[in-house]
């Protein structure tokens, strides 16, 4: 604290007071950027780079089970004209709310039923997230910080490579990011901005309609923590909290009432089993508390590279000025002054350090601190959950990128050719991932990767097709059927009985050892008329011994 005279420093008198003091005076003492003007070429890059990576390659085979499921449900919605109750193979599917299904069904109606049409929705969601990160993020971290944040997010393999798949998490990330961006904008200046608050509530309500109350869980704790750490935030008040809750309810209540009337079991099953119990007493996807550490290190690689210097600056908050303090911009590099992009003359950095490069200037501001809070809160929350999947922490990527983007823009890295090389290198890496590796891998792992083996068994709509003991939804999608009945292990005996009353039954075995156990239990009155295995003689760890979700096919006939 050498930059302040001792008489100017008012030290806290208790432990609770030291936390905001350290937050404001040591960790995030920088002044906010006032340069928020959009640079046309920066906006063009932020728009074009994700578009090149997202849109051209969307027609590869669906991954089983998630993509197959989320492609088949909207198809059945569209075919049946039933928009309230999602169905899978004709049976009610009550695990998730319907917003994603509605959007994909709309894409089918506009562009036809295909993988490309289905994946158009998550691709657009990823693109909009990156654009909003730049257009709205610049209000809090400055234009250059938001630009770097959008670029980092665009070349993050774990985000662009995964969120563009047909999963709920790309849409959820868009809505959570929008809600947090608008919510922070509503309170950060010290006076509540009602328009931003309402926009945050609408986005949060749509997030609720996508995956339940997780959008609110990821919004309010960072806002409350930031209000405690920084007393300059606006007081929201109970009336505005009620307004927020009312908007969220207004977006959701019509559908929840409608599905309750048709499926009364949905509310308890979804809210209790799939939200509360999955968090506190998980029944699937059990993983250790450190599960997301390697996922962040691998999926957020360009951010990890910047994050090393960022963490170092946090740990040595008043040192390293000679290495990290910005020099006046010379119109060089992607983060250069306005003159390099807008035709104007070269301008000084919007937050110049004191003369001589000394003093309490910092590359970290309160806004950057909030975005760090928001990102880490998402990772922490899902790390505490017993049920974990890699995609759950995708909403953490945008706020972490804003924190790191501000750091980049306010340091010498803003003009670094090396940083530009990192971005170009990762753009090429992500391009190779989405254009070459993912389509190849999808074909190797898809249940219909060898259509000559599968197609002839399921092409006749008059032949009963059973899946045992789990769904194979991508087979249903590609065969255009919604009558592939799934038989659970507990119902295997009844399946054998039913086979006696059909001239021919096709069974798709979804576990590696299911067919062997089935054949041992086969009564003498039934016979295996034909058997085809999808097991690979040369299977390796990368592509596996069998495709995902389909191991054997058998035709069962009564003797």
VEXDREN-2710 file (C-alpha; in Angstrom, 1 decimal):
% VEXDREN-2710
k/r/px/py/pz
1/UNK/0.0/0.0/0.0
2/UNK/3.0/2.3/-0.5
3/UNK/1.2/4.5/-3.0
4/UNK/-1.2/5.8/-0.3
5/UNK/-0.2/8.0/2.6
6/UNK/-0.7/6.3/5.9
7/UNK/-3.3/8.9/6.9
8/UNK/-5.3/8.0/3.8
9/UNK/-5.6/4.3/4.7
10/UNK/-8.5/3.4/7.0
11/UNK/-7.8/-0.1/8.2
12/UNK/-10.7/-2.4/9.1
13/UNK/-11.4/-2.9/12.8
14/UNK/-12.7/-6.5/12.5
15/UNK/-12.2/-9.7/10.4
16/UNK/-15.3/-9.2/8.3
17/UNK/-14.1/-5.8/7.3
18/UNK/-10.8/-7.1/6.1
19/UNK/-12.3/-9.2/3.3
20/UNK/-13.8/-6.2/1.4
21/UNK/-10.7/-4.2/2.2
22/UNK/-8.4/-6.8/0.6
23/UNK/-10.7/-7.3/-2.3
24/UNK/-10.9/-3.6/-3.2
25/UNK/-7.4/-2.4/-2.2
26/UNK/-5.2/-5.3/-2.9
27/UNK/-6.8/-7.8/-5.4
28/UNK/-8.9/-5.5/-7.6
29/UNK/-7.8/-1.9/-7.1
30/UNK/-7.8/-0.9/-10.8
31/UNK/-10.0/1.8/-12.2
32/UNK/-12.6/0.8/-14.8
33/UNK/-12.1/1.3/-18.5
34/UNK/-14.1/4.1/-20.1
35/UNK/-13.4/3.0/-23.7
36/UNK/-16.4/1.0/-24.8
37/UNK/-16.8/2.0/-28.4
38/UNK/-17.2/-0.9/-30.8
39/UNK/-14.4/-1.3/-33.3
40/UNK/-15.9/-2.4/-36.6
41/UNK/-13.0/-4.8/-37.5
42/UNK/-13.0/-6.2/-34.0
43/UNK/-16.7/-6.9/-34.3
44/UNK/-16.2/-8.4/-37.7
45/UNK/-13.6/-10.8/-36.3
46/UNK/-15.7/-11.8/-33.4
47/UNK/-18.6/-12.5/-35.8
48/UNK/-16.7/-14.3/-38.5
49/UNK/-14.2/-16.5/-36.5
50/UNK/-16.9/-18.5/-34.6
51/UNK/-19.1/-18.7/-37.7
52/UNK/-16.3/-20.4/-39.6
53/UNK/-15.8/-22.9/-36.8
54/UNK/-19.5/-23.5/-36.0
55/UNK/-21.6/-23.7/-39.2
56/UNK/-19.9/-25.6/-42.0
57/UNK/-19.6/-29.0/-40.3
58/UNK/-22.9/-29.9/-38.6
59/UNK/-23.9/-33.0/-40.6
60/UNK/-21.8/-35.7/-39.0
61/UNK/-23.5/-38.7/-37.3
62/UNK/-25.2/-38.2/-34.0
63/UNK/-23.5/-39.2/-30.8
64/UNK/-25.3/-41.7/-28.7
65/UNK/-27.0/-41.4/-26.2
66/UNK/-27.5/-37.6/-25.7
67/UNK/-27.6/-36.3/-29.3
68/UNK/-29.7/-39.2/-30.4
69/UNK/-32.2/-38.5/-27.7
70/UNK/-32.3/-34.7/-28.2
71/UNK/-32.7/-35.2/-32.0
72/UNK/-35.5/-37.8/-31.7
73/UNK/-37.7/-36.0/-29.1
74/UNK/-38.2/-32.8/-31.2
75/UNK/-38.9/-35.1/-34.3
76/UNK/-41.7/-36.8/-32.4
77/UNK/-43.0/-33.5/-31.2
78/UNK/-43.2/-32.3/-34.7
79/UNK/-44.7/-35.5/-36.1
80/UNK/-47.3/-35.7/-33.4
81/UNK/-48.1/-32.0/-33.1
82/UNK/-47.8/-32.4/-29.3
83/UNK/-45.9/-29.4/-27.8
84/UNK/-46.6/-29.9/-24.1
85/UNK/-45.4/-33.4/-23.3
86/UNK/-42.0/-34.4/-24.8
87/UNK/-42.0/-38.1/-25.9
88/UNK/-39.2/-40.5/-26.7
89/UNK/-40.3/-43.6/-28.6
90/UNK/-43.9/-42.7/-27.9
91/UNK/-43.4/-42.6/-24.1
92/UNK/-43.4/-39.4/-22.0
93/UNK/-39.9/-38.1/-21.4
94/UNK/-40.0/-36.0/-18.2
95/UNK/-36.3/-35.4/-17.4
96/UNK/-36.1/-31.8/-18.8
97/UNK/-38.2/-28.8/-19.7
98/UNK/-39.0/-28.3/-23.4
99/UNK/-37.3/-25.1/-24.7
100/UNK/-34.5/-26.9/-26.5
101/UNK/-37.0/-29.4/-28.0
102/UNK/-39.2/-26.5/-29.3
103/UNK/-36.2/-24.8/-30.9
104/UNK/-35.0/-27.9/-32.6
105/UNK/-38.5/-28.8/-33.8
106/UNK/-38.7/-25.3/-35.3
107/UNK/-35.4/-25.8/-37.1
108/UNK/-36.8/-29.1/-38.5
109/UNK/-39.9/-27.4/-39.7
110/UNK/-37.8/-24.7/-41.4
111/UNK/-34.9/-26.7/-42.9
112/UNK/-36.0/-30.4/-42.8
113/UNK/-35.2/-33.2/-40.4
114/UNK/-31.4/-33.8/-40.3
115/UNK/-28.4/-33.7/-38.0
116/UNK/-27.4/-30.3/-39.5
117/UNK/-30.8/-28.8/-38.7
118/UNK/-30.7/-30.1/-35.2
119/UNK/-27.2/-28.8/-34.5
120/UNK/-28.0/-25.4/-36.0
121/UNK/-29.7/-24.5/-32.7
122/UNK/-26.7/-25.1/-30.4
123/UNK/-24.3/-23.6/-33.0
124/UNK/-26.4/-20.4/-33.1
125/UNK/-26.4/-20.4/-29.3
126/UNK/-22.6/-20.6/-29.1
127/UNK/-22.3/-17.8/-31.7
128/UNK/-24.7/-15.5/-29.8
129/UNK/-22.9/-16.1/-26.6
130/UNK/-19.6/-15.0/-28.1
131/UNK/-21.2/-11.9/-29.7
132/UNK/-23.0/-11.0/-26.4
133/UNK/-19.8/-11.4/-24.5
134/UNK/-18.3/-8.7/-26.7
135/UNK/-21.2/-6.4/-27.1
136/UNK/-22.4/-6.4/-23.5
137/UNK/-19.2/-7.3/-21.7
138/UNK/-17.5/-4.1/-23.0
139/UNK/-19.8/-2.1/-20.7
140/UNK/-18.0/-3.5/-17.6
141/UNK/-14.5/-4.4/-18.7
142/UNK/-14.0/-2.1/-21.7
143/UNK/-14.1/-2.8/-25.4
144/UNK/-10.6/-4.3/-25.5
145/UNK/-11.2/-6.6/-22.6
146/UNK/-14.5/-7.8/-24.1
147/UNK/-12.8/-8.3/-27.4
148/UNK/-10.1/-10.5/-25.9
149/UNK/-12.8/-12.4/-23.9
150/UNK/-14.7/-13.2/-27.1
151/UNK/-11.6/-14.3/-28.9
152/UNK/-10.5/-16.5/-26.0
153/UNK/-14.0/-18.1/-25.9
154/UNK/-14.0/-18.6/-29.7
155/UNK/-10.8/-20.7/-29.6
156/UNK/-11.5/-22.7/-26.5
157/UNK/-11.7/-26.3/-27.6
158/UNK/-13.8/-27.4/-24.7
159/UNK/-16.4/-24.8/-25.4
160/UNK/-16.6/-24.5/-29.2
161/UNK/-16.0/-28.2/-29.7
162/UNK/-18.6/-29.4/-27.2
163/UNK/-21.3/-26.7/-26.9
164/UNK/-22.0/-26.9/-30.6
165/UNK/-23.2/-30.5/-30.2
166/UNK/-26.9/-31.3/-29.7
167/UNK/-26.9/-30.9/-26.0
168/UNK/-28.9/-28.6/-23.6
169/UNK/-25.7/-27.0/-22.3
170/UNK/-25.0/-24.7/-25.2
171/UNK/-28.5/-23.1/-24.9
172/UNK/-28.2/-23.0/-21.1
173/UNK/-24.8/-21.2/-21.4
174/UNK/-26.3/-18.6/-23.7
175/UNK/-29.2/-17.9/-21.3
176/UNK/-27.1/-17.9/-18.1
177/UNK/-24.4/-15.7/-19.7
178/UNK/-27.1/-13.2/-20.9
179/UNK/-28.8/-13.3/-17.5
180/UNK/-25.5/-12.6/-15.6
181/UNK/-24.4/-9.9/-18.1
182/UNK/-27.7/-8.1/-17.8
183/UNK/-28.0/-8.6/-14.0
184/UNK/-24.5/-7.2/-13.4
185/UNK/-25.2/-4.3/-15.6
186/UNK/-28.3/-3.6/-13.7
187/UNK/-26.5/-3.2/-10.3
188/UNK/-22.9/-2.4/-11.0
189/UNK/-23.2/1.4/-11.2
190/UNK/-24.8/2.0/-7.8
191/UNK/-28.3/2.7/-9.2
192/UNK/-30.6/-0.1/-10.3
193/UNK/-31.2/-0.1/-14.0
194/UNK/-34.7/-1.6/-14.3
195/UNK/-34.4/-2.4/-18.1
196/UNK/-31.3/-4.5/-17.5
197/UNK/-32.9/-6.1/-14.5
198/UNK/-36.0/-7.2/-16.5
199/UNK/-33.8/-8.5/-19.4
200/UNK/-31.8/-10.5/-16.8
201/UNK/-35.1/-12.0/-15.5
202/UNK/-36.4/-12.9/-19.0
203/UNK/-33.1/-14.7/-19.8
204/UNK/-33.1/-16.4/-16.4
205/UNK/-36.7/-17.5/-17.0
206/UNK/-35.8/-19.0/-20.3
207/UNK/-32.9/-20.8/-18.7
208/UNK/-35.4/-22.2/-16.2
209/UNK/-37.4/-23.5/-19.1
210/UNK/-34.3/-25.2/-20.5
211/UNK/-32.9/-27.0/-17.5
212/UNK/-34.7/-25.9/-14.3
213/UNK/-33.6/-23.5/-11.6
214/UNK/-29.8/-23.7/-12.3
215/UNK/-29.9/-20.4/-14.1
216/UNK/-31.0/-18.6/-10.9
217/UNK/-28.4/-20.6/-8.9
218/UNK/-25.6/-19.3/-11.1
219/UNK/-26.8/-15.7/-11.1
220/UNK/-27.7/-14.6/-7.5
221/UNK/-24.8/-15.9/-5.4
222/UNK/-22.1/-14.0/-7.4
223/UNK/-24.3/-10.8/-7.3
224/UNK/-24.8/-11.1/-3.6
225/UNK/-21.1/-11.8/-2.9
226/UNK/-20.1/-8.8/-5.1
227/UNK/-22.6/-6.6/-3.2
228/UNK/-20.9/-7.6/0.0
229/UNK/-17.4/-7.0/-1.3
230/UNK/-18.2/-3.8/-3.1
231/UNK/-20.6/-1.5/-1.3
232/UNK/-21.1/0.6/-4.5
233/UNK/-23.5/-1.8/-6.1
234/UNK/-27.2/-0.9/-6.3
235/UNK/-29.7/-2.0/-3.7
236/UNK/-32.2/-4.2/-5.4
237/UNK/-35.0/-4.3/-2.8
238/UNK/-37.7/-6.8/-2.2
239/UNK/-40.0/-5.3/-4.8
240/UNK/-37.5/-5.8/-7.6
241/UNK/-36.7/-9.3/-6.4
242/UNK/-40.4/-10.0/-6.6
243/UNK/-40.5/-8.5/-10.1
244/UNK/-37.7/-10.8/-11.1
245/UNK/-39.5/-13.9/-9.6
246/UNK/-42.7/-12.8/-11.3
247/UNK/-41.1/-12.6/-14.7
248/UNK/-39.4/-16.0/-14.3
249/UNK/-42.8/-17.5/-13.2
250/UNK/-44.5/-15.8/-16.1
251/UNK/-42.2/-17.4/-18.6
252/UNK/-42.5/-20.9/-17.0
253/UNK/-45.9/-21.3/-15.3
254/UNK/-48.0/-21.8/-18.5
255/UNK/-46.0/-24.8/-19.6
256/UNK/-45.6/-26.3/-16.1
257/UNK/-49.4/-26.0/-15.5
258/UNK/-50.1/-27.6/-18.9
259/UNK/-47.7/-30.6/-18.3
260/UNK/-49.0/-31.0/-14.8
261/UNK/-52.5/-31.5/-16.2
262/UNK/-51.3/-34.2/-18.5
263/UNK/-48.5/-35.7/-16.5
264/UNK/-49.0/-35.0/-12.7
265/UNK/-45.9/-37.0/-11.8
266/UNK/-43.6/-34.5/-13.7
267/UNK/-43.2/-31.9/-11.0
268/UNK/-42.0/-34.2/-8.2
269/UNK/-39.9/-36.3/-10.6
270/UNK/-38.2/-33.3/-12.2
271/UNK/-37.7/-30.9/-9.3
272/UNK/-37.0/-33.5/-6.6
273/UNK/-35.3/-36.4/-8.4
274/UNK/-33.5/-34.5/-11.1
275/UNK/-32.5/-31.4/-9.2
276/UNK/-32.4/-32.0/-5.4
277/UNK/-31.6/-35.7/-5.2
278/UNK/-29.2/-35.6/-8.1
279/UNK/-27.2/-33.0/-6.3
280/UNK/-27.2/-34.3/-2.7
281/UNK/-27.6/-38.1/-3.3
282/UNK/-26.7/-38.8/-6.9
283/UNK/-27.9/-41.8/-8.7
284/UNK/-25.8/-41.5/-11.8
285/UNK/-22.6/-39.8/-13.2
286/UNK/-20.8/-40.1/-9.8
287/UNK/-17.4/-38.3/-9.9
288/UNK/-14.9/-37.0/-7.4
289/UNK/-14.8/-33.4/-6.2
290/UNK/-11.7/-32.6/-8.3
291/UNK/-13.4/-33.9/-11.5
292/UNK/-13.5/-30.5/-13.3
293/UNK/-9.9/-29.6/-12.7
294/UNK/-8.5/-31.6/-15.7
295/UNK/-11.5/-30.7/-17.8
296/UNK/-10.8/-27.0/-17.3
297/UNK/-7.1/-27.5/-17.9
298/UNK/-7.8/-29.3/-21.2
299/UNK/-10.9/-27.6/-22.5
300/UNK/-9.9/-24.0/-21.6
301/UNK/-6.3/-24.2/-22.8
302/UNK/-5.8/-20.7/-24.2
303/UNK/-7.4/-19.3/-21.0
304/UNK/-5.1/-21.5/-18.9
305/UNK/-2.1/-20.0/-20.6
306/UNK/-3.3/-16.5/-19.7
307/UNK/-4.5/-17.7/-16.3
308/UNK/-1.0/-18.6/-15.1
309/UNK/0.1/-14.9/-15.4
310/UNK/-3.3/-13.8/-14.0
311/UNK/-3.0/-15.9/-10.9
312/UNK/0.6/-14.8/-10.5
313/UNK/-0.6/-11.2/-10.5
314/UNK/-3.2/-12.0/-7.9
315/UNK/-0.6/-13.5/-5.6
316/UNK/1.8/-10.6/-6.0
317/UNK/-0.7/-7.7/-6.3
318/UNK/1.6/-4.8/-5.9
319/UNK/4.6/-6.2/-7.8
320/UNK/5.5/-6.9/-11.4
321/UNK/4.5/-3.4/-12.5
322/UNK/7.4/-3.3/-15.0
323/UNK/6.2/-6.5/-16.6
324/UNK/2.4/-6.0/-16.6
325/UNK/1.7/-2.3/-16.8
326/UNK/0.4/-1.2/-20.2
327/UNK/2.4/1.0/-22.5
328/UNK/0.6/3.6/-24.5
329/UNK/-1.1/1.9/-27.5
330/UNK/0.6/2.3/-30.8
331/UNK/-2.1/0.9/-33.0
332/UNK/-0.4/-2.4/-33.2
333/UNK/-1.8/-5.9/-32.9
334/UNK/-5.4/-7.0/-32.5
335/UNK/-5.9/-5.2/-29.2
336/UNK/-4.3/-1.9/-30.5
337/UNK/-5.8/1.5/-30.3
338/UNK/-8.8/2.7/-32.2
339/UNK/-6.7/4.1/-34.9
340/UNK/-5.7/0.7/-36.1
341/UNK/-9.3/-0.3/-36.8
342/UNK/-11.6/2.7/-37.0
343/UNK/-9.6/5.2/-39.1
344/UNK/-9.1/7.5/-36.1
345/UNK/-5.8/8.7/-34.8
346/UNK/-3.8/6.8/-32.2
347/UNK/-5.2/7.2/-28.7
348/UNK/-3.7/6.6/-25.3
349/UNK/-4.7/3.7/-23.2
350/UNK/-8.1/4.5/-21.5
351/UNK/-6.6/3.7/-18.1
352/UNK/-3.0/4.9/-18.3
353/UNK/-0.7/4.3/-15.4
354/UNK/0.6/7.2/-13.4
355/UNK/3.6/9.0/-14.9
356/UNK/6.7/6.9/-14.8
357/UNK/4.7/3.6/-14.6
358/UNK/4.5/3.8/-10.8
359/UNK/1.6/3.9/-8.4
360/UNK/-1.4/1.8/-7.6
361/UNK/-2.4/1.1/-11.2
362/UNK/-3.6/-2.5/-11.6
363/UNK/-4.6/-4.7/-14.5
364/UNK/-7.5/-5.9/-12.4
365/UNK/-10.7/-4.0/-11.6
366/UNK/-13.8/-4.7/-9.6
367/UNK/-15.7/-5.8/-12.8
368/UNK/-13.0/-8.3/-13.6
369/UNK/-13.3/-9.5/-10.0
370/UNK/-17.0/-10.1/-10.4
371/UNK/-16.5/-12.1/-13.6
372/UNK/-13.9/-14.2/-11.8
373/UNK/-16.4/-14.8/-9.0
374/UNK/-19.1/-15.8/-11.4
375/UNK/-16.9/-18.3/-13.2
376/UNK/-15.4/-19.8/-10.1
377/UNK/-18.8/-20.1/-8.5
378/UNK/-20.1/-22.2/-11.4
379/UNK/-17.1/-24.5/-11.1
380/UNK/-17.4/-24.7/-7.3
381/UNK/-21.2/-25.4/-7.3
382/UNK/-21.0/-28.3/-9.8
383/UNK/-17.8/-29.7/-8.0
384/UNK/-20.0/-30.0/-4.9
385/UNK/-22.6/-32.0/-6.7
386/UNK/-22.3/-35.7/-6.6
387/UNK/-23.6/-36.1/-10.2
388/UNK/-21.1/-34.6/-12.7
389/UNK/-20.8/-34.4/-16.5
390/UNK/-18.1/-32.5/-18.4
391/UNK/-20.6/-30.1/-20.0
392/UNK/-22.1/-28.9/-16.7
393/UNK/-19.4/-26.2/-16.3
394/UNK/-19.7/-24.7/-19.8
395/UNK/-21.5/-21.6/-18.2
396/UNK/-18.2/-20.9/-16.4
397/UNK/-16.3/-20.3/-19.6
398/UNK/-17.7/-16.9/-20.6
399/UNK/-17.3/-15.1/-17.2
400/UNK/-13.8/-16.5/-16.8
401/UNK/-13.0/-15.3/-20.3
402/UNK/-14.1/-11.8/-19.3
403/UNK/-11.9/-11.7/-16.3
404/UNK/-8.9/-12.9/-18.3
405/UNK/-9.8/-10.6/-21.3
406/UNK/-9.6/-7.6/-19.1
407/UNK/-6.3/-8.7/-17.8
408/UNK/-5.0/-9.2/-21.3
409/UNK/-6.3/-5.8/-22.5
410/UNK/-4.7/-3.9/-19.6
411/UNK/-1.3/-5.6/-19.9
412/UNK/1.5/-5.7/-22.5
413/UNK/-0.1/-8.9/-23.9
414/UNK/-2.6/-6.6/-25.5
415/UNK/-0.1/-5.9/-28.2
416/UNK/1.9/-9.2/-28.1
417/UNK/2.5/-11.0/-31.3
418/UNK/3.0/-14.1/-29.2
419/UNK/-0.6/-13.9/-27.9
420/UNK/-1.8/-13.4/-31.5
421/UNK/0.1/-16.6/-32.4
422/UNK/-1.6/-18.5/-29.5
423/UNK/-5.0/-17.4/-30.8
424/UNK/-4.2/-18.4/-34.4
425/UNK/-2.7/-21.7/-33.2
426/UNK/-5.8/-22.6/-31.2
427/UNK/-8.1/-21.5/-34.0
428/UNK/-6.3/-24.0/-36.2
429/UNK/-6.5/-26.7/-33.5
430/UNK/-10.3/-26.1/-33.0
431/UNK/-10.7/-26.1/-36.8
432/UNK/-9.0/-29.5/-37.1
433/UNK/-11.1/-30.8/-34.2
434/UNK/-14.5/-29.8/-35.6
435/UNK/-13.8/-30.4/-39.3
436/UNK/-11.8/-33.6/-39.2
437/UNK/-11.6/-35.4/-35.8
438/UNK/-15.2/-35.1/-34.5
439/UNK/-16.9/-36.3/-37.8
440/UNK/-14.5/-39.3/-37.9
441/UNK/-14.9/-40.1/-34.3
442/UNK/-18.7/-39.8/-34.6
443/UNK/-18.8/-42.3/-37.4
444/UNK/-16.6/-44.7/-35.4
445/UNK/-18.7/-44.5/-32.3
446/UNK/-22.2/-44.2/-33.9
447/UNK/-24.6/-47.2/-33.7
448/UNK/-25.3/-46.5/-37.4
449/UNK/-21.7/-45.9/-38.4
450/UNK/-22.1/-49.2/-40.5
451/UNK/-25.6/-48.7/-41.9
452/UNK/-25.3/-51.9/-44.0
453/UNK/-25.3/-53.9/-40.8
454/UNK/-28.1/-52.1/-39.0
455/UNK/-30.5/-50.7/-41.7
456/UNK/-32.0/-53.9/-43.0
457/UNK/-33.1/-55.0/-39.5
458/UNK/-35.1/-51.8/-38.7
459/UNK/-36.3/-50.7/-42.1
460/UNK/-39.5/-52.8/-42.1
461/UNK/-42.1/-50.9/-40.0
462/UNK/-44.1/-54.2/-39.7
463/UNK/-41.3/-55.9/-37.7
464/UNK/-41.2/-55.3/-34.0
465/UNK/-37.9/-53.8/-32.9
466/UNK/-36.9/-53.9/-29.2
467/UNK/-33.9/-52.3/-27.5
468/UNK/-32.5/-54.1/-24.6
469/UNK/-31.8/-52.9/-21.9
470/UNK/-31.5/-49.2/-23.0
471/UNK/-32.6/-46.9/-25.7
472/UNK/-30.7/-46.6/-29.0
473/UNK/-32.3/-43.3/-30.1
474/UNK/-30.0/-42.5/-33.0
475/UNK/-31.2/-45.7/-34.7
476/UNK/-34.7/-44.6/-34.2
477/UNK/-33.9/-41.1/-35.7
478/UNK/-32.1/-42.5/-38.8
479/UNK/-34.8/-45.1/-39.4
480/UNK/-37.6/-42.7/-39.0
481/UNK/-39.3/-44.8/-36.4
482/UNK/-40.8/-43.9/-33.0
483/UNK/-41.9/-47.4/-32.0
484/UNK/-38.6/-48.9/-30.9
485/UNK/-39.7/-50.2/-27.5
486/UNK/-37.1/-50.4/-24.7
487/UNK/-37.1/-53.4/-22.4
488/UNK/-35.4/-53.1/-19.1
489/UNK/-33.6/-56.0/-17.4
490/UNK/-36.4/-56.6/-14.9
491/UNK/-38.8/-57.1/-17.8
492/UNK/-36.6/-59.6/-19.8
493/UNK/-38.9/-62.6/-19.0
494/UNK/-41.9/-60.8/-20.3
495/UNK/-39.9/-60.0/-23.5
496/UNK/-39.3/-63.7/-24.0
497/UNK/-42.9/-64.5/-23.6
498/UNK/-43.9/-61.8/-26.1
499/UNK/-41.5/-63.2/-28.7
500/UNK/-43.6/-66.3/-28.9
501/UNK/-46.5/-64.3/-30.3
502/UNK/-44.6/-62.7/-33.2
503/UNK/-43.3/-64.3/-36.3
504/UNK/-40.1/-62.3/-36.0
505/UNK/-38.7/-59.9/-33.4
506/UNK/-35.6/-57.8/-33.8
507/UNK/-33.6/-57.1/-30.6
508/UNK/-30.9/-54.4/-30.4
509/UNK/-28.6/-55.2/-27.5
510/UNK/-27.1/-52.1/-26.0
511/UNK/-24.6/-53.6/-23.5
512/UNK/-21.5/-55.6/-24.5
513/UNK/-22.5/-58.7/-22.5
514/UNK/-26.3/-58.5/-22.9
515/UNK/-26.6/-60.9/-25.9
516/UNK/-24.6/-63.6/-24.2
517/UNK/-26.7/-63.5/-21.1
518/UNK/-29.9/-63.4/-23.2
519/UNK/-28.9/-66.5/-25.3
520/UNK/-28.2/-68.5/-22.1
521/UNK/-31.7/-67.6/-20.9
522/UNK/-33.4/-68.4/-24.2
523/UNK/-36.1/-71.1/-23.8
524/UNK/-36.1/-74.1/-26.2
525/UNK/-39.3/-72.7/-27.8
526/UNK/-37.4/-69.8/-29.3
527/UNK/-34.4/-69.6/-31.6
528/UNK/-31.9/-67.0/-32.8
529/UNK/-32.6/-66.9/-36.5
530/UNK/-29.8/-64.4/-37.2
531/UNK/-27.2/-62.7/-35.2
532/UNK/-24.9/-59.8/-36.1
533/UNK/-22.3/-58.3/-33.8
534/UNK/-20.9/-54.8/-34.0
535/UNK/-17.9/-55.6/-31.9
536/UNK/-14.6/-54.7/-33.5
537/UNK/-11.8/-57.2/-33.6
538/UNK/-9.3/-54.3/-33.7
539/UNK/-11.0/-52.1/-31.2
540/UNK/-8.8/-49.7/-29.2
541/UNK/-9.2/-47.4/-26.3
542/UNK/-9.9/-44.4/-28.6
543/UNK/-12.8/-45.9/-30.6
544/UNK/-13.8/-48.7/-28.2
545/UNK/-14.6/-52.3/-28.8
546/UNK/-18.2/-51.5/-29.9
547/UNK/-20.1/-48.4/-31.0
548/UNK/-21.8/-46.4/-28.3
549/UNK/-25.2/-47.8/-27.5
550/UNK/-25.3/-50.9/-29.8
551/UNK/-23.3/-54.1/-29.5
552/UNK/-25.3/-56.9/-31.1
553/UNK/-28.4/-57.4/-33.2
554/UNK/-30.5/-60.6/-33.1
555/UNK/-33.6/-61.8/-34.9
556/UNK/-35.7/-64.1/-32.6
557/UNK/-38.3/-66.5/-34.0
558/UNK/-40.5/-69.1/-32.3
559/UNK/-39.7/-72.7/-33.3
END
